[in-house]
Amino acid sequence: TTAIPYIITHNQGCRQALLLIFLSSSAPLSVLPNAPLHPLLFVASNLLTGTVDWGSLPPSLAFLDLSHNRLQGELSLARLPRSLVWAELQHNYLAGTLGLDSPPSSLAVLRLEHNRFTSLASVVPDAVR
């Protein structure tokens, strides 16, 4: 079976199904169709709400775009897949203290603008704050 990318954008009608697949710890990503998961996951601009279980993302995920939704909760960089290269999480309602501890070493791009982070953790050098 060939791996297929999951690119679902601007689909307000499928909001409930996506919530069940991507955001519920009781329904991990393994409920996707019976095909190997491609290392691309784009579900931008779908009005998704709820929190993300960062640990349930596929370990082979390289590119993630959850931007322009209504996702809430805290971001745990330490729980992101170690293979992640690019993450677009901007324009959501992610909040709390943003700690840059233990991000994947492969991570080259991390977009977080237009969220609700309240502070940077002490692991961030003062020169970067």
N, CA, C and O atoms as a MOPAC input file, in Angstrom:
PM7 MOZYME 1SCF
protein

 N      0.84600 1    -1.18300 1     0.00000 1
 C      0.00000 1     0.00000 1     0.00000 1
 C      0.88200 1     1.23300 1     0.00000 1
 O      1.89600 1     1.27400 1     0.69600 1
 N      0.50300 1     2.23200 1    -0.77300 1
 C      1.25400 1     3.46800 1    -0.85900 1
 C      0.81700 1     4.43300 1     0.22200 1
 O     -0.37500 1     4.56600 1     0.49900 1
 N      1.78500 1     5.11300 1     0.84000 1
 C      1.45200 1     6.12100 1     1.84200 1
 C      0.82400 1     7.31800 1     1.15000 1
 O      1.25000 1     7.71500 1     0.06600 1
 N     -0.19000 1     7.89000 1     1.78100 1
 C     -0.84300 1     9.06900 1     1.21700 1
 C     -0.72900 1    10.22200 1     2.19600 1
 O     -0.81100 1    10.02100 1     3.40800 1
 N     -0.54000 1    11.44300 1     1.67400 1
 C     -0.48800 1    12.58800 1     2.57700 1
 C     -1.89200 1    12.97100 1     3.02800 1
 O     -2.85400 1    12.79100 1     2.28200 1
 N     -2.01100 1    13.48400 1     4.21500 1
 C     -3.29300 1    13.97400 1     4.70900 1
 C     -3.25000 1    15.48400 1     4.65900 1
 O     -2.65900 1    16.12900 1     5.52500 1
 N     -3.88000 1    16.04700 1     3.64100 1
 C     -3.92700 1    17.49000 1     3.45100 1
 C     -5.39500 1    17.87700 1     3.43100 1
 O     -6.09200 1    17.65700 1     2.44100 1
 N     -5.85400 1    18.45000 1     4.52500 1
 C     -7.25600 1    18.81500 1     4.66000 1
 C     -7.28400 1    20.25900 1     5.13300 1
 O     -6.98100 1    20.53300 1     6.29400 1
 N     -7.63700 1    21.17400 1     4.26300 1
 C     -7.68300 1    22.58000 1     4.65300 1
 C     -9.02400 1    23.19300 1     4.27600 1
 O     -9.68100 1    22.75500 1     3.33200 1
 N     -9.41300 1    24.20200 1     5.02100 1
 C    -10.62900 1    24.96400 1     4.76700 1
 C    -11.85900 1    24.06400 1     4.64700 1
 O    -12.65500 1    24.22400 1     3.72200 1
 N    -12.01500 1    23.13500 1     5.56100 1
 C    -13.15200 1    22.22000 1     5.53000 1
 C    -13.92300 1    22.30900 1     6.83500 1
 O    -13.75300 1    21.46900 1     7.71800 1
 N    -14.74600 1    23.29600 1     6.95800 1
 C    -15.50500 1    23.46500 1     8.19400 1
 C    -16.46800 1    22.31400 1     8.41200 1
 O    -16.78000 1    21.99600 1     9.55900 1
 N    -16.94400 1    21.68600 1     7.36700 1
 C    -17.90700 1    20.60500 1     7.48800 1
 C    -17.34800 1    19.34200 1     8.11400 1
 O    -18.10300 1    18.56000 1     8.69200 1
 N    -16.03500 1    19.12000 1     8.01400 1
 C    -15.46300 1    17.88200 1     8.56000 1
 C    -14.83700 1    18.11800 1     9.92700 1
 O    -14.07500 1    17.28200 1    10.41400 1
 N    -15.15300 1    19.24400 1    10.54800 1
 C    -14.55700 1    19.60600 1    11.84000 1
 C    -14.71200 1    18.49400 1    12.87800 1
 O    -13.74200 1    18.16100 1    13.55900 1
 N    -15.89600 1    17.91800 1    13.01300 1
 C    -16.12500 1    16.92300 1    14.05600 1
 C    -15.28600 1    15.66300 1    13.83000 1
 O    -14.72500 1    15.12400 1    14.78500 1
 N    -15.19000 1    15.19400 1    12.60900 1
 C    -14.39400 1    14.00600 1    12.31300 1
 C    -12.92100 1    14.25200 1    12.61500 1
 O    -12.24200 1    13.38800 1    13.16900 1
 N    -12.43300 1    15.42700 1    12.25200 1
 C    -11.03400 1    15.73100 1    12.51300 1
 C    -10.75800 1    15.80500 1    14.00800 1
 O     -9.69400 1    15.38900 1    14.46700 1
 N    -11.70500 1    16.32800 1    14.76100 1
 C    -11.52400 1    16.37800 1    16.21000 1
 C    -11.34900 1    14.97400 1    16.77100 1
 O    -10.48700 1    14.74100 1    17.61800 1
 N    -12.15800 1    14.05300 1    16.30300 1
 C    -12.06400 1    12.68400 1    16.79600 1
 C    -10.73500 1    12.05200 1    16.43200 1
 O    -10.15000 1    11.32300 1    17.23400 1
 N    -10.25900 1    12.32200 1    15.24100 1
 C     -9.03200 1    11.69000 1    14.78300 1
 C     -7.79500 1    12.31000 1    15.40400 1
 O     -6.92600 1    11.59100 1    15.89700 1
 N     -7.69900 1    13.63300 1    15.38900 1
 C     -6.44900 1    14.27900 1    15.72900 1
 C     -6.34400 1    14.78700 1    17.15200 1
 O     -5.23300 1    14.97700 1    17.64700 1
 N     -7.45600 1    15.01300 1    17.82800 1
 C     -7.38500 1    15.71600 1    19.09400 1
 C     -7.78000 1    14.88600 1    20.30300 1
 O     -7.58700 1    15.33400 1    21.43300 1
 N     -8.30600 1    13.73900 1    20.11300 1
 C     -8.77500 1    12.94300 1    21.22900 1
 C     -7.75100 1    11.88800 1    21.60100 1
 O     -7.30300 1    11.11200 1    20.75700 1
 N     -7.38500 1    11.87100 1    22.87800 1
 C     -6.41500 1    10.85700 1    23.30100 1
 C     -7.02800 1     9.46200 1    23.24800 1
 O     -6.30000 1     8.46900 1    23.21700 1
 N     -8.36200 1     9.37300 1    23.23700 1
 C     -9.00600 1     8.06200 1    23.14900 1
 C     -9.12700 1     7.59400 1    21.70300 1
 O     -9.46500 1     6.43500 1    21.46200 1
 N     -8.86300 1     8.46300 1    20.74500 1
 C     -8.90500 1     8.07900 1    19.33200 1
 C     -7.64100 1     8.58900 1    18.66000 1
 O     -7.67200 1     9.61800 1    17.98600 1
 N     -6.52300 1     7.87900 1    18.83700 1
 C     -5.26000 1     8.35500 1    18.27300 1
 C     -5.26200 1     8.30900 1    16.75000 1
 O     -6.20500 1     7.82600 1    16.12500 1
 N     -4.19300 1     8.82000 1    16.17900 1
 C     -4.10000 1     8.90300 1    14.73000 1
 C     -4.18600 1     7.55200 1    14.04100 1
 O     -4.36300 1     7.50100 1    12.82400 1
 N     -4.06800 1     6.48300 1    14.76200 1
 C     -4.13300 1     5.15800 1    14.14800 1
 C     -5.51500 1     4.84900 1    13.57900 1
 O     -5.67500 1     3.84400 1    12.88600 1
 N     -6.52100 1     5.68900 1    13.85400 1
 C     -7.84800 1     5.43800 1    13.29900 1
 C     -7.98500 1     5.96100 1    11.87800 1
 O     -9.05500 1     5.84100 1    11.28200 1
 N     -6.93400 1     6.53400 1    11.32800 1
 C     -6.97600 1     6.99500 1     9.94400 1
 C     -7.13600 1     5.79700 1     9.01700 1
 O     -6.91900 1     4.65800 1     9.43100 1
 N     -7.51400 1     6.04500 1     7.76900 1
 C     -7.71400 1     4.92900 1     6.82800 1
 C     -6.53800 1     3.96200 1     6.83600 1
 O     -5.42400 1     4.32300 1     7.21600 1
 N     -6.79200 1     2.76000 1     6.42200 1
 C     -5.82100 1     1.68100 1     6.49900 1
 C     -4.71600 1     1.83700 1     5.45900 1
 O     -4.62000 1     1.04800 1     4.51900 1
 N     -3.88600 1     2.85800 1     5.63400 1
 C     -2.75000 1     3.10400 1     4.74700 1
 C     -1.62500 1     3.64500 1     5.62100 1
 O     -1.88600 1     4.29100 1     6.63500 1
 N     -0.38900 1     3.39000 1     5.24100 1
 C      0.70500 1     3.93600 1     6.04300 1
 C      0.60500 1     5.45500 1     6.10700 1
 O      0.32600 1     6.10800 1     5.10100 1
 N      0.83000 1     6.00800 1     7.28000 1
 C      0.73400 1     7.44900 1     7.44500 1
 C      1.92700 1     8.12900 1     6.81800 1
 O      3.07400 1     7.81200 1     7.13200 1
 N      1.65800 1     9.05100 1     5.94300 1
 C      2.68900 1     9.82300 1     5.27400 1
 C      3.25500 1    10.81800 1     6.28000 1
 O      2.53900 1    11.22200 1     7.19600 1
 N      4.49700 1    11.22100 1     6.14300 1
 C      5.07700 1    12.13800 1     7.12000 1
 C      4.60500 1    13.57800 1     6.97300 1
 O      5.24100 1    14.48700 1     7.50400 1
 N      3.48900 1    13.80700 1     6.25300 1
 C      2.90600 1    15.13900 1     6.11100 1
 C      1.52200 1    15.14600 1     6.73300 1
 O      0.71700 1    14.25000 1     6.48100 1
 N      1.24300 1    16.16000 1     7.55000 1
 C     -0.09400 1    16.29400 1     8.13100 1
 C     -0.48100 1    17.76300 1     8.09000 1
 O      0.02800 1    18.57000 1     8.86700 1
 N     -1.39100 1    18.10500 1     7.17200 1
 C     -1.84000 1    19.48100 1     7.00200 1
 C     -3.34200 1    19.53400 1     7.26500 1
 O     -4.13000 1    19.01700 1     6.47400 1
 N     -3.73100 1    20.14100 1     8.34800 1
 C     -5.15100 1    20.33200 1     8.65700 1
 C     -5.38400 1    21.78900 1     9.05200 1
 O     -6.07000 1    22.07500 1    10.03300 1
 N     -4.81600 1    22.68200 1     8.29400 1
 C     -4.93300 1    24.10900 1     8.55200 1
 C     -6.31100 1    24.63000 1     8.17000 1
 O     -6.97700 1    24.08500 1     7.29000 1
 N     -6.72200 1    25.68900 1     8.84400 1
 C     -7.93700 1    26.44600 1     8.49600 1
 C     -9.18800 1    25.58800 1     8.46000 1
 O     -9.94400 1    25.62900 1     7.48900 1
 N     -9.41500 1    24.80700 1     9.51900 1
 C    -10.59800 1    23.95900 1     9.61000 1
 C    -11.46800 1    24.27500 1    10.81700 1
 O    -12.40000 1    23.52700 1    11.11300 1
 N    -11.18600 1    25.36200 1    11.51700 1
 C    -11.92200 1    25.73300 1    12.72900 1
 C    -11.89500 1    24.62000 1    13.78100 1
 O    -12.86000 1    24.44900 1    14.52500 1
 N    -10.80100 1    23.86800 1    13.84300 1
 C    -10.67400 1    22.81100 1    14.84300 1
 C    -10.58300 1    23.43400 1    16.22900 1
 O     -9.93800 1    24.46600 1    16.41300 1
 N    -11.22600 1    22.80900 1    17.19200 1
 C    -11.17400 1    23.26400 1    18.57500 1
 C    -10.70200 1    22.11800 1    19.45000 1
 O    -10.68600 1    20.96500 1    19.01900 1
 N    -10.31700 1    22.43300 1    20.67600 1
 C     -9.89200 1    21.42000 1    21.63000 1
 C     -8.39900 1    21.48300 1    21.87100 1
 O     -7.72900 1    22.42700 1    21.45000 1
 N     -7.88800 1    20.48700 1    22.54200 1
 C     -6.46700 1    20.42000 1    22.84000 1
 C     -5.83100 1    19.30100 1    22.02100 1
 O     -6.50400 1    18.35600 1    21.61100 1
 N     -4.54600 1    19.41900 1    21.79300 1
 C     -3.81300 1    18.42300 1    21.02000 1
 C     -3.04000 1    17.52300 1    21.97700 1
 O     -2.35300 1    18.01400 1    22.87300 1
 N     -3.14500 1    16.23100 1    21.79400 1
 C     -2.30800 1    15.28600 1    22.51900 1
 C     -1.03000 1    15.13300 1    21.70000 1
 O     -0.94800 1    14.29600 1    20.80100 1
 N     -0.03500 1    15.95600 1    22.02900 1
 C      1.19500 1    16.00900 1    21.23500 1
 C      1.87500 1    14.65000 1    21.15300 1
 O      2.53100 1    14.35600 1    20.15400 1
 N      1.73800 1    13.82900 1    22.16000 1
 C      2.36300 1    12.51800 1    22.16900 1
 C      1.70400 1    11.50900 1    21.24700 1
 O      2.27100 1    10.44700 1    20.98900 1
 N      0.50300 1    11.82500 1    20.73900 1
 C     -0.19300 1    10.87300 1    19.85400 1
 C      0.13500 1    11.08500 1    18.38200 1
 O     -0.33400 1    10.32800 1    17.53200 1
 N      0.93200 1    12.09800 1    18.07000 1
 C      1.31500 1    12.31500 1    16.67000 1
 C      2.22900 1    11.18400 1    16.20500 1
 O      3.00800 1    10.66300 1    17.00400 1
 N      2.15500 1    10.79600 1    14.94300 1
 C      2.97200 1     9.68300 1    14.45200 1
 C      4.46500 1     9.97300 1    14.62000 1
 O      4.90100 1    11.09100 1    14.34500 1
 N      5.24600 1     9.00900 1    15.05700 1
 C      6.67200 1     9.23800 1    15.28300 1
 C      7.44900 1     9.58000 1    14.01400 1
 O      8.53900 1    10.14400 1    14.10300 1
 N      6.91800 1     9.25600 1    12.84100 1
 C      7.61700 1     9.54900 1    11.58400 1
 C      7.21100 1    10.89200 1    10.97900 1
 O      7.66700 1    11.24100 1     9.89000 1
 N      6.36300 1    11.64500 1    11.67000 1
 C      5.86000 1    12.91000 1    11.13100 1
 C      6.98800 1    13.90600 1    10.92500 1
 O      7.77300 1    14.15500 1    11.84000 1
 N      7.07400 1    14.48300 1     9.71900 1
 C      8.12100 1    15.45500 1     9.39600 1
 C      7.56600 1    16.86600 1     9.24900 1
 O      8.21900 1    17.83000 1     9.64800 1
 N      6.36600 1    17.00000 1     8.68000 1
 C      5.76200 1    18.31200 1     8.44400 1
 C      4.36600 1    18.34100 1     9.05500 1
 O      3.53600 1    17.47700 1     8.76800 1
 N      4.11200 1    19.34200 1     9.90000 1
 C      2.84200 1    19.46500 1    10.60200 1
 C      2.30800 1    20.87700 1    10.41900 1
 O      3.01200 1    21.84900 1    10.69400 1
 N      1.07200 1    20.99500 1     9.95700 1
 C      0.42900 1    22.30400 1     9.83700 1
 C     -0.94400 1    22.23300 1    10.49000 1
 O     -1.88700 1    21.67700 1     9.92700 1
 N     -1.04100 1    22.80400 1    11.68100 1
 C     -2.30500 1    22.92700 1    12.40600 1
 C     -2.69700 1    24.39600 1    12.51300 1
 O     -3.50500 1    24.75800 1    13.36800 1
 N     -2.14500 1    25.23000 1    11.67100 1
 C     -2.34100 1    26.67700 1    11.77100 1
 C     -3.77900 1    27.08800 1    11.44400 1
 O     -4.53700 1    26.35400 1    10.80900 1
 N     -4.11500 1    28.28500 1    11.90300 1
 C     -5.40900 1    28.91100 1    11.60300 1
 C     -6.58300 1    28.03100 1    12.01500 1
 O     -7.51300 1    27.81400 1    11.23900 1
 N     -6.52800 1    27.53000 1    13.23800 1
 C     -7.62600 1    26.79900 1    13.83900 1
 C     -7.94600 1    27.47500 1    15.16400 1
 O     -7.63600 1    28.65300 1    15.34200 1
 N     -8.54900 1    26.76600 1    16.07800 1
 C     -8.89100 1    27.31200 1    17.39700 1
 C     -8.40700 1    26.36300 1    18.49200 1
 O     -9.09300 1    26.14100 1    19.49000 1
 N     -7.23100 1    25.81700 1    18.28600 1
 C     -6.68400 1    24.84200 1    19.21700 1
 C     -6.21000 1    25.53200 1    20.48400 1
 O     -5.66800 1    26.63600 1    20.43800 1
 N     -6.41900 1    24.87200 1    21.61700 1
 C     -6.07400 1    25.42900 1    22.91500 1
 C     -5.09800 1    24.51900 1    23.63300 1
 O     -4.72500 1    23.46200 1    23.12500 1
 N     -4.69200 1    24.93900 1    24.81600 1
 C     -3.82300 1    24.13100 1    25.65600 1
 C     -2.38000 1    24.56700 1    25.55200 1
 O     -2.04800 1    25.56300 1    24.91000 1
 N     -1.53700 1    23.79300 1    26.20000 1
 C     -0.11300 1    24.10500 1    26.22100 1
 C      0.62100 1    23.29400 1    25.16300 1
 O      0.19900 1    22.20500 1    24.77800 1
 N      1.72200 1    23.85400 1    24.71200 1
 C      2.56500 1    23.18500 1    23.72600 1
 C      3.73300 1    22.53500 1    24.44800 1
 O      4.46600 1    23.20300 1    25.17800 1
 N      3.90600 1    21.25000 1    24.25000 1
 C      5.03100 1    20.53500 1    24.82700 1
 C      5.98700 1    20.13600 1    23.70600 1
 O      5.76500 1    19.15000 1    23.00300 1
 N      7.05500 1    20.92000 1    23.55300 1
 C      8.02700 1    20.60300 1    22.49600 1
 C      8.69200 1    19.25900 1    22.73200 1
 O      9.07100 1    18.58100 1    21.77600 1
 N      8.83700 1    18.86700 1    23.97800 1
 C      9.48200 1    17.59900 1    24.29900 1
 C      8.66000 1    16.40400 1    23.82300 1
 O      9.21000 1    15.31900 1    23.63800 1
 N      7.34500 1    16.58200 1    23.62000 1
 C      6.48500 1    15.47300 1    23.19700 1
 C      6.25500 1    15.43200 1    21.69100 1
 O      5.56100 1    14.54400 1    21.19600 1
 N      6.83400 1    16.38900 1    20.95300 1
 C      6.69800 1    16.37400 1    19.49600 1
 C      7.50000 1    15.21700 1    18.91100 1
 O      8.50000 1    14.80300 1    19.49700 1
 N      7.07600 1    14.69000 1    17.76500 1
 C      7.83700 1    13.59600 1    17.13700 1
 C      9.28300 1    14.01500 1    16.88300 1
 O      9.53800 1    15.13300 1    16.43500 1
 N     10.21600 1    13.13200 1    17.16400 1
 C     11.64700 1    13.42600 1    17.03200 1
 C     12.04000 1    13.64800 1    15.58000 1
 O     13.10700 1    14.20300 1    15.31900 1
 N     11.20900 1    13.23000 1    14.62300 1
 C     11.50700 1    13.39900 1    13.20000 1
 C     10.96400 1    14.71000 1    12.63900 1
 O     11.19500 1    15.01300 1    11.46800 1
 N     10.25100 1    15.49500 1    13.44400 1
 C      9.59000 1    16.70400 1    12.96000 1
 C     10.60100 1    17.74300 1    12.49300 1
 O     11.53500 1    18.08500 1    13.21800 1
 N     10.40200 1    18.24200 1    11.27200 1
 C     11.28300 1    19.23100 1    10.66900 1
 C     10.59800 1    20.59900 1    10.62200 1
 O     11.25400 1    21.62500 1    10.80700 1
 N      9.30400 1    20.62200 1    10.37900 1
 C      8.57400 1    21.86600 1    10.14200 1
 C      7.24500 1    21.79700 1    10.88100 1
 O      6.48700 1    20.84200 1    10.70500 1
 N      6.95300 1    22.81000 1    11.71400 1
 C      5.68100 1    22.86000 1    12.43800 1
 C      5.06000 1    24.24600 1    12.32400 1
 O      5.66500 1    25.24300 1    12.71600 1
 N      3.86100 1    24.29400 1    11.79000 1
 C      3.08900 1    25.53400 1    11.64900 1
 C      1.94200 1    25.47400 1    12.65900 1
 O      0.96500 1    24.75700 1    12.44800 1
 N      2.05900 1    26.21800 1    13.74200 1
 C      1.05500 1    26.20400 1    14.80400 1
 C      0.48900 1    27.59800 1    15.05600 1
 O     -0.20300 1    27.81900 1    16.05000 1
 N      0.77600 1    28.52200 1    14.17300 1
 C      0.35700 1    29.90400 1    14.36300 1
 C     -1.16000 1    30.06600 1    14.22500 1
 O     -1.84200 1    29.21100 1    13.66100 1
 N     -1.66700 1    31.18000 1    14.75300 1
 C     -3.09200 1    31.53200 1    14.68300 1
 C     -3.97500 1    30.46100 1    15.32300 1
 O     -4.89700 1    29.93900 1    14.69700 1
 N     -3.67400 1    30.14700 1    16.58000 1
 C     -4.49100 1    29.27400 1    17.41000 1
 C     -4.65500 1    29.95700 1    18.75600 1
 O     -4.40500 1    31.15700 1    18.87500 1
 N     -5.06700 1    29.21800 1    19.76400 1
 C     -5.20300 1    29.75200 1    21.11100 1
 C     -4.29300 1    28.99700 1    22.08200 1
 O     -4.64300 1    28.82800 1    23.25000 1
 N     -3.13600 1    28.54500 1    21.61200 1
 C     -2.19500 1    27.85100 1    22.47500 1
 C     -1.71900 1    28.83500 1    23.54000 1
 O     -1.50000 1    30.01000 1    23.24700 1
 N     -1.56100 1    28.36700 1    24.76000 1
 C     -1.29000 1    29.27900 1    25.87200 1
 C     -0.29700 1    28.67300 1    26.85000 1
 O      0.22800 1    27.58000 1    26.63900 1
 N     -0.05400 1    29.41000 1    27.92200 1
 C      0.83200 1    28.95100 1    28.98200 1
 C      2.24700 1    29.44300 1    28.76000 1
 O      2.49500 1    30.35200 1    27.96800 1
 N      3.16500 1    28.82500 1    29.47600 1
 C      4.57900 1    29.16200 1    29.35700 1
 C      5.17600 1    28.39300 1    28.20000 1
 O      5.02600 1    27.17500 1    28.10500 1
 N      5.84200 1    29.10000 1    27.33400 1
 C      6.49000 1    28.45500 1    26.20000 1
 C      7.91400 1    28.10000 1    26.59300 1
 O      8.76200 1    28.97600 1    26.76400 1
 N      8.16300 1    26.81900 1    26.73300 1
 C      9.50400 1    26.34900 1    27.04600 1
 C     10.13400 1    25.73700 1    25.81400 1
 O      9.50500 1    24.94900 1    25.10700 1
 N     11.34100 1    26.09100 1    25.56800 1
 C     12.02800 1    25.54900 1    24.39500 1
 C     12.95400 1    24.40500 1    24.79200 1
 O     13.96500 1    24.15600 1    24.13500 1
 N     12.60500 1    23.72100 1    25.85800 1
 C     13.40900 1    22.59900 1    26.31900 1
 C     13.09300 1    21.35100 1    25.51100 1
 O     11.92800 1    21.03800 1    25.26600 1
 N     14.10100 1    20.66500 1    25.11100 1
 C     14.00300 1    19.37300 1    24.43100 1
 C     13.17700 1    19.36500 1    23.14600 1
 O     12.39900 1    18.43400 1    22.94000 1
 N     13.31600 1    20.36600 1    22.27500 1
 C     12.61300 1    20.24100 1    20.99900 1
 C     13.30500 1    19.18200 1    20.15100 1
 O     14.46600 1    18.86200 1    20.40600 1
 N     12.62700 1    18.63200 1    19.15500 1
 C     13.29000 1    17.66800 1    18.28000 1
 C     14.52800 1    18.30200 1    17.63800 1
 O     14.46600 1    19.44400 1    17.18100 1
 N     15.61300 1    17.59900 1    17.59800 1
 C     16.84700 1    18.15000 1    17.02100 1
 C     16.70200 1    18.40300 1    15.52300 1
 O     17.45600 1    19.18900 1    14.94900 1
 N     15.74600 1    17.74600 1    14.89500 1
 C     15.51500 1    17.92300 1    13.45700 1
 C     14.68200 1    19.16900 1    13.14600 1
 O     14.58200 1    19.56700 1    11.98600 1
 N     14.08400 1    19.78600 1    14.16600 1
 C     13.16300 1    20.90600 1    13.95200 1
 C     13.89100 1    22.13300 1    13.42200 1
 O     14.74500 1    22.70300 1    14.10200 1
 N     13.54300 1    22.53800 1    12.19400 1
 C     14.16600 1    23.69100 1    11.55200 1
 C     13.25500 1    24.91000 1    11.56500 1
 O     13.73500 1    26.04100 1    11.63800 1
 N     11.92500 1    24.68800 1    11.49500 1
 C     10.96300 1    25.79000 1    11.46300 1
 C      9.86300 1    25.51700 1    12.48600 1
 O      9.26200 1    24.44300 1    12.50700 1
 N      9.61700 1    26.51400 1    13.32800 1
 C      8.54200 1    26.43000 1    14.32200 1
 C      7.82900 1    27.77600 1    14.32100 1
 O      8.37200 1    28.76500 1    14.81200 1
 N      6.62000 1    27.82000 1    13.77500 1
 C      5.85300 1    29.06900 1    13.69400 1
 C      4.79900 1    29.06800 1    14.78500 1
 O      3.93900 1    28.18900 1    14.83200 1
 N      4.87200 1    30.06600 1    15.66600 1
 C      3.98200 1    30.13900 1    16.82500 1
 C      3.27200 1    31.47800 1    16.96800 1
 O      2.56800 1    31.69100 1    17.95500 1
 N      3.43600 1    32.38000 1    16.01600 1
 C      2.85700 1    33.70400 1    16.18000 1
 C      1.33000 1    33.64800 1    16.29100 1
 O      0.69300 1    32.71100 1    15.81100 1
 N      0.76600 1    34.65900 1    16.92600 1
 C     -0.68000 1    34.80000 1    17.11400 1
 C     -1.27400 1    33.64300 1    17.90900 1
 O     -2.25700 1    33.02700 1    17.49600 1
 N     -0.65900 1    33.35900 1    19.05700 1
 C     -1.19300 1    32.44700 1    20.04400 1
 C     -1.32200 1    33.23100 1    21.34100 1
 O     -1.30100 1    34.46100 1    21.31000 1
 N     -1.45200 1    32.56600 1    22.46300 1
 C     -1.67500 1    33.25200 1    23.74600 1
 C     -0.65100 1    32.85600 1    24.80400 1
 O     -0.99400 1    32.72400 1    25.97900 1
 N      0.57900 1    32.66900 1    24.40300 1
 C      1.60900 1    32.31700 1    25.37300 1
 C      1.79900 1    33.47700 1    26.34100 1
 O      1.80400 1    34.64000 1    25.93800 1
 N      1.95400 1    33.15400 1    27.61300 1
 C      2.06400 1    34.19200 1    28.63700 1
 C      3.49900 1    34.53900 1    28.98500 1
 O      3.77700 1    35.66300 1    29.40400 1
 N      4.41300 1    33.59800 1    28.82000 1
 C      5.81300 1    33.87700 1    29.13800 1
 C      6.70000 1    32.82000 1    28.50100 1
 O      6.24200 1    31.78500 1    28.01900 1
 N      7.98800 1    33.12700 1    28.52200 1
 C      8.98500 1    32.18000 1    28.03600 1
 C      9.64500 1    31.52600 1    29.24500 1
 O      9.92800 1    32.19700 1    30.23700 1
 N      9.88700 1    30.24400 1    29.16800 1
 C     10.53000 1    29.52400 1    30.27200 1
 C     11.96900 1    29.98700 1    30.43300 1
 O     12.55500 1    30.57400 1    29.52400 1
 N     12.51600 1    29.71600 1    31.58900 1
 C     13.86800 1    30.17800 1    31.90200 1
 C     14.93800 1    29.53200 1    31.03600 1
 O     16.08600 1    29.97700 1    31.04800 1
 N     14.58800 1    28.49200 1    30.28400 1
 C     15.59200 1    27.87300 1    29.41600 1
 C     15.89700 1    28.72200 1    28.19100 1
 O     16.86500 1    28.46300 1    27.47700 1
 N     15.07000 1    29.73700 1    27.94700 1
 C     15.30100 1    30.62300 1    26.80900 1
 C     16.29400 1    31.69200 1    27.22900 1
 O     16.04800 1    32.39100 1    28.21200 1
 N     17.41200 1    31.84600 1    26.51900 1
 C     18.38000 1    32.87100 1    26.89200 1
 C     17.76000 1    34.26100 1    26.88400 1
 O     16.91700 1    34.55900 1    26.03800 1
 N     18.17200 1    35.11600 1    27.82100 1
 C     17.62600 1    36.45800 1    27.91800 1
 C     17.75800 1    37.23500 1    26.62200 1
 O     16.90500 1    38.06500 1    26.30900 1
 N     18.81100 1    36.97900 1    25.86700 1
 C     19.03100 1    37.69500 1    24.60500 1
 C     17.94100 1    37.39900 1    23.57400 1
 O     17.72200 1    38.19000 1    22.65700 1
 N     17.25200 1    36.24800 1    23.72400 1
 C     16.23200 1    35.85000 1    22.76100 1
 C     14.84900 1    36.36000 1    23.17300 1
 O     13.96700 1    36.49900 1    22.32600 1
 N     14.65600 1    36.63600 1    24.45000 1
 C     13.32300 1    37.03600 1    24.96600 1
 C     12.84900 1    38.34300 1    24.40900 1
 O     11.75800 1    38.79900 1    24.74900 1

